[in-house]
Amino acid sequence: MRILFQGDSITDAGRARDNNDYLGQGYPSLIKSCLGFEEPGRYEFFNRGISGNRVVDLYARLKADIINLKPDVMSVLIGVNDVWHEFDFENKPNGVDAEKYFKIYSMLIEEVKEALPDLKIMIMEPFTLEGVGNETYFDEFKKEVLKRAEKAKAIAEKYGLPFIPLQDKFDDAAKLAPNSHWLKDGVHPAEAGHELLKREWIKYFKKL
C-alpha cells in the first residue's frame, strides 16, 4: 500500500529530496515508524510536502507529485500559508482568499479523483496557536485560518472524504502546556505537536 503525505512545511519537515526513505522530522516519519512497526513491509511511504506551499502551489504540481505516484492513500494538509503569505509578505502580499482556496482545492480533488478513482483521501484541518510567528496580528490571522479550516471541512463533505479536525485538539493541548510546546512559532509543530498530528492521523487512517 502506497501512502502519500501532501502539504506545506508542516508536512515537509525537512524531508529528503533525493529519495523516499527519509520523510523528515515530522508526523509523516512518526506515522511511518508506527505503521512500519505494526505491519512490517506492508506500506510504502512518500512525503511530497513543500515548505511555503499554498493550495495554488499544490494544485500546480498535482500531476508530478500526486497522480504520477499512484498512491493508494493520500492525506492533505494545506491552508495556513494561504493566510500567512498575506500577512508575512507585507510589501508583496500573496495569500489565497477563502473562496479561491475552496475553488482550487475542489479542482485539485476532482482531478485527482478522476485520474485515481480508487485513491482514498483524508483532508486535514489547518490550525494555529498564538506564537512568535503570528503574535503581532494573531486575532485576524486565526480568524482567517479558521475560514480555511471551514473550507477544508466543506471540501471533505462535498466529496465524501474523511476530515481530520485539528484546531480543537491544539486548543485543548494548549491548556496543558504553553503554546510553544505544541507549535514552535504558532504554525510549525514542535515534537509534541507532530505527535498530536500522528495520533489523529492514525485514528482516521484506521477507519478507512
Contacts in CASP RR format, 6 or more apart in sequence:
PFRMAT RR
TARGET T0000
AUTHOR 0000-0000-0000
METHOD contacts of the structure
MODEL  1
MRILFQGDSITDAGRARDNNDYLGQGYPSLIKSCLGFEEPGRYEFFNRGI
SGNRVVDLYARLKADIINLKPDVMSVLIGVNDVWHEFDFENKPNGVDAEK
YFKIYSMLIEEVKEALPDLKIMIMEPFTLEGVGNETYFDEFKKEVLKRAE
KAKAIAEKYGLPFIPLQDKFDDAAKLAPNSHWLKDGVHPAEAGHELLKRE
WIKYFKKL
1 42 0 8 1.000
1 43 0 8 1.000
1 44 0 8 1.000
1 72 0 8 1.000
1 73 0 8 1.000
2 43 0 8 1.000
2 44 0 8 1.000
2 45 0 8 1.000
2 46 0 8 1.000
2 69 0 8 1.000
2 70 0 8 1.000
2 71 0 8 1.000
2 72 0 8 1.000
2 73 0 8 1.000
3 31 0 8 1.000
3 35 0 8 1.000
3 43 0 8 1.000
3 44 0 8 1.000
3 45 0 8 1.000
3 46 0 8 1.000
3 71 0 8 1.000
3 72 0 8 1.000
3 73 0 8 1.000
3 74 0 8 1.000
4 45 0 8 1.000
4 46 0 8 1.000
4 47 0 8 1.000
4 48 0 8 1.000
4 66 0 8 1.000
4 69 0 8 1.000
4 71 0 8 1.000
4 73 0 8 1.000
4 74 0 8 1.000
4 75 0 8 1.000
5 11 0 8 1.000
5 23 0 8 1.000
5 27 0 8 1.000
5 28 0 8 1.000
5 31 0 8 1.000
5 45 0 8 1.000
5 46 0 8 1.000
5 47 0 8 1.000
5 48 0 8 1.000
5 49 0 8 1.000
5 74 0 8 1.000
5 75 0 8 1.000
5 77 0 8 1.000
6 48 0 8 1.000
6 49 0 8 1.000
6 58 0 8 1.000
6 65 0 8 1.000
6 66 0 8 1.000
6 74 0 8 1.000
6 75 0 8 1.000
6 76 0 8 1.000
6 77 0 8 1.000
6 78 0 8 1.000
7 48 0 8 1.000
7 49 0 8 1.000
7 50 0 8 1.000
7 53 0 8 1.000
7 58 0 8 1.000
7 76 0 8 1.000
7 77 0 8 1.000
7 78 0 8 1.000
8 49 0 8 1.000
8 50 0 8 1.000
8 51 0 8 1.000
8 52 0 8 1.000
8 53 0 8 1.000
8 54 0 8 1.000
8 77 0 8 1.000
8 78 0 8 1.000
8 79 0 8 1.000
8 80 0 8 1.000
8 81 0 8 1.000
9 49 0 8 1.000
9 50 0 8 1.000
9 51 0 8 1.000
9 52 0 8 1.000
9 53 0 8 1.000
9 81 0 8 1.000
9 188 0 8 1.000
10 27 0 8 1.000
10 77 0 8 1.000
10 80 0 8 1.000
10 187 0 8 1.000
10 188 0 8 1.000
10 189 0 8 1.000
10 197 0 8 1.000
11 26 0 8 1.000
11 27 0 8 1.000
11 28 0 8 1.000
11 47 0 8 1.000
11 49 0 8 1.000
11 77 0 8 1.000
12 24 0 8 1.000
12 47 0 8 1.000
12 49 0 8 1.000
12 50 0 8 1.000
12 51 0 8 1.000
13 23 0 8 1.000
13 24 0 8 1.000
13 25 0 8 1.000
13 26 0 8 1.000
13 27 0 8 1.000
13 28 0 8 1.000
13 29 0 8 1.000
13 47 0 8 1.000
13 194 0 8 1.000
14 24 0 8 1.000
14 25 0 8 1.000
14 51 0 8 1.000
15 22 0 8 1.000
15 23 0 8 1.000
15 24 0 8 1.000
15 28 0 8 1.000
15 47 0 8 1.000
15 49 0 8 1.000
16 22 0 8 1.000
16 23 0 8 1.000
16 24 0 8 1.000
20 44 0 8 1.000
20 45 0 8 1.000
20 46 0 8 1.000
20 47 0 8 1.000
22 29 0 8 1.000
23 29 0 8 1.000
23 32 0 8 1.000
23 45 0 8 1.000
23 47 0 8 1.000
24 47 0 8 1.000
25 194 0 8 1.000
26 189 0 8 1.000
26 194 0 8 1.000
26 197 0 8 1.000
27 189 0 8 1.000
27 194 0 8 1.000
27 195 0 8 1.000
27 197 0 8 1.000
27 198 0 8 1.000
27 201 0 8 1.000
28 45 0 8 1.000
28 47 0 8 1.000
30 194 0 8 1.000
30 195 0 8 1.000
30 197 0 8 1.000
30 198 0 8 1.000
31 45 0 8 1.000
31 198 0 8 1.000
31 201 0 8 1.000
31 202 0 8 1.000
31 205 0 8 1.000
32 43 0 8 1.000
32 45 0 8 1.000
34 198 0 8 1.000
34 202 0 8 1.000
35 42 0 8 1.000
35 43 0 8 1.000
35 202 0 8 1.000
36 42 0 8 1.000
36 43 0 8 1.000
46 69 0 8 1.000
46 71 0 8 1.000
48 61 0 8 1.000
48 65 0 8 1.000
48 66 0 8 1.000
48 69 0 8 1.000
49 65 0 8 1.000
50 57 0 8 1.000
50 61 0 8 1.000
52 81 0 8 1.000
52 85 0 8 1.000
53 78 0 8 1.000
53 81 0 8 1.000
54 78 0 8 1.000
54 79 0 8 1.000
54 81 0 8 1.000
54 82 0 8 1.000
54 85 0 8 1.000
54 94 0 8 1.000
54 95 0 8 1.000
54 96 0 8 1.000
55 78 0 8 1.000
55 79 0 8 1.000
55 82 0 8 1.000
55 96 0 8 1.000
55 101 0 8 1.000
55 104 0 8 1.000
55 105 0 8 1.000
55 108 0 8 1.000
56 96 0 8 1.000
56 100 0 8 1.000
56 104 0 8 1.000
58 76 0 8 1.000
58 78 0 8 1.000
58 108 0 8 1.000
59 104 0 8 1.000
59 105 0 8 1.000
59 107 0 8 1.000
59 108 0 8 1.000
62 108 0 8 1.000
62 111 0 8 1.000
62 112 0 8 1.000
66 74 0 8 1.000
66 112 0 8 1.000
66 116 0 8 1.000
67 111 0 8 1.000
67 112 0 8 1.000
67 115 0 8 1.000
67 116 0 8 1.000
70 116 0 8 1.000
71 116 0 8 1.000
71 119 0 8 1.000
72 118 0 8 1.000
72 119 0 8 1.000
72 120 0 8 1.000
73 119 0 8 1.000
73 120 0 8 1.000
73 121 0 8 1.000
73 122 0 8 1.000
73 205 0 8 1.000
73 208 0 8 1.000
74 112 0 8 1.000
74 119 0 8 1.000
74 120 0 8 1.000
74 121 0 8 1.000
74 122 0 8 1.000
75 121 0 8 1.000
75 122 0 8 1.000
75 123 0 8 1.000
75 124 0 8 1.000
75 164 0 8 1.000
75 201 0 8 1.000
76 121 0 8 1.000
76 122 0 8 1.000
76 123 0 8 1.000
76 124 0 8 1.000
77 124 0 8 1.000
77 126 0 8 1.000
78 105 0 8 1.000
78 126 0 8 1.000
78 152 0 8 1.000
79 96 0 8 1.000
79 101 0 8 1.000
79 126 0 8 1.000
79 145 0 8 1.000
79 148 0 8 1.000
79 152 0 8 1.000
80 126 0 8 1.000
80 127 0 8 1.000
80 128 0 8 1.000
80 145 0 8 1.000
80 148 0 8 1.000
80 187 0 8 1.000
81 95 0 8 1.000
82 95 0 8 1.000
82 96 0 8 1.000
82 97 0 8 1.000
82 101 0 8 1.000
82 148 0 8 1.000
83 95 0 8 1.000
83 126 0 8 1.000
83 141 0 8 1.000
83 144 0 8 1.000
83 145 0 8 1.000
83 148 0 8 1.000
84 95 0 8 1.000
84 134 0 8 1.000
84 141 0 8 1.000
84 187 0 8 1.000
85 93 0 8 1.000
85 94 0 8 1.000
85 95 0 8 1.000
85 96 0 8 1.000
86 93 0 8 1.000
86 94 0 8 1.000
86 95 0 8 1.000
86 144 0 8 1.000
87 93 0 8 1.000
87 134 0 8 1.000
87 137 0 8 1.000
87 140 0 8 1.000
87 141 0 8 1.000
89 95 0 8 1.000
96 104 0 8 1.000
98 144 0 8 1.000
98 147 0 8 1.000
98 148 0 8 1.000
98 150 0 8 1.000
98 151 0 8 1.000
101 148 0 8 1.000
101 151 0 8 1.000
102 151 0 8 1.000
102 154 0 8 1.000
102 155 0 8 1.000
105 151 0 8 1.000
105 152 0 8 1.000
105 155 0 8 1.000
106 155 0 8 1.000
106 158 0 8 1.000
109 121 0 8 1.000
109 155 0 8 1.000
109 159 0 8 1.000
109 161 0 8 1.000
110 159 0 8 1.000
112 119 0 8 1.000
112 121 0 8 1.000
113 119 0 8 1.000
113 121 0 8 1.000
113 159 0 8 1.000
120 208 0 8 1.000
121 159 0 8 1.000
121 161 0 8 1.000
121 162 0 8 1.000
122 161 0 8 1.000
122 162 0 8 1.000
122 163 0 8 1.000
122 164 0 8 1.000
122 201 0 8 1.000
122 204 0 8 1.000
122 205 0 8 1.000
122 208 0 8 1.000
123 152 0 8 1.000
123 153 0 8 1.000
123 155 0 8 1.000
123 156 0 8 1.000
123 161 0 8 1.000
123 162 0 8 1.000
123 163 0 8 1.000
123 164 0 8 1.000
124 152 0 8 1.000
124 164 0 8 1.000
124 166 0 8 1.000
124 197 0 8 1.000
124 201 0 8 1.000
125 149 0 8 1.000
125 152 0 8 1.000
125 153 0 8 1.000
125 163 0 8 1.000
125 164 0 8 1.000
125 165 0 8 1.000
125 166 0 8 1.000
125 167 0 8 1.000
126 145 0 8 1.000
126 148 0 8 1.000
126 149 0 8 1.000
126 152 0 8 1.000
126 166 0 8 1.000
126 167 0 8 1.000
127 145 0 8 1.000
127 149 0 8 1.000
127 166 0 8 1.000
127 167 0 8 1.000
127 169 0 8 1.000
127 170 0 8 1.000
128 134 0 8 1.000
128 141 0 8 1.000
128 142 0 8 1.000
128 145 0 8 1.000
128 167 0 8 1.000
128 170 0 8 1.000
128 183 0 8 1.000
128 186 0 8 1.000
128 187 0 8 1.000
129 170 0 8 1.000
129 171 0 8 1.000
129 174 0 8 1.000
129 179 0 8 1.000
129 182 0 8 1.000
129 183 0 8 1.000
129 186 0 8 1.000
130 138 0 8 1.000
130 142 0 8 1.000
130 179 0 8 1.000
130 186 0 8 1.000
131 138 0 8 1.000
131 179 0 8 1.000
131 180 0 8 1.000
131 183 0 8 1.000
131 185 0 8 1.000
131 186 0 8 1.000
132 180 0 8 1.000
132 185 0 8 1.000
132 186 0 8 1.000
133 185 0 8 1.000
133 186 0 8 1.000
133 187 0 8 1.000
134 141 0 8 1.000
134 142 0 8 1.000
134 185 0 8 1.000
134 186 0 8 1.000
134 187 0 8 1.000
145 167 0 8 1.000
146 167 0 8 1.000
149 167 0 8 1.000
152 163 0 8 1.000
153 163 0 8 1.000
153 165 0 8 1.000
155 161 0 8 1.000
156 162 0 8 1.000
156 163 0 8 1.000
157 163 0 8 1.000
162 204 0 8 1.000
162 207 0 8 1.000
162 208 0 8 1.000
164 200 0 8 1.000
164 201 0 8 1.000
164 204 0 8 1.000
165 200 0 8 1.000
166 196 0 8 1.000
166 197 0 8 1.000
166 200 0 8 1.000
169 196 0 8 1.000
169 200 0 8 1.000
170 182 0 8 1.000
170 183 0 8 1.000
170 193 0 8 1.000
170 196 0 8 1.000
173 181 0 8 1.000
173 182 0 8 1.000
173 192 0 8 1.000
173 193 0 8 1.000
173 196 0 8 1.000
174 182 0 8 1.000
177 192 0 8 1.000
179 186 0 8 1.000
180 186 0 8 1.000
180 190 0 8 1.000
181 190 0 8 1.000
181 192 0 8 1.000
182 189 0 8 1.000
182 190 0 8 1.000
182 192 0 8 1.000
182 193 0 8 1.000
182 196 0 8 1.000
183 189 0 8 1.000
183 190 0 8 1.000
183 193 0 8 1.000
184 190 0 8 1.000
189 196 0 8 1.000
189 197 0 8 1.000
END
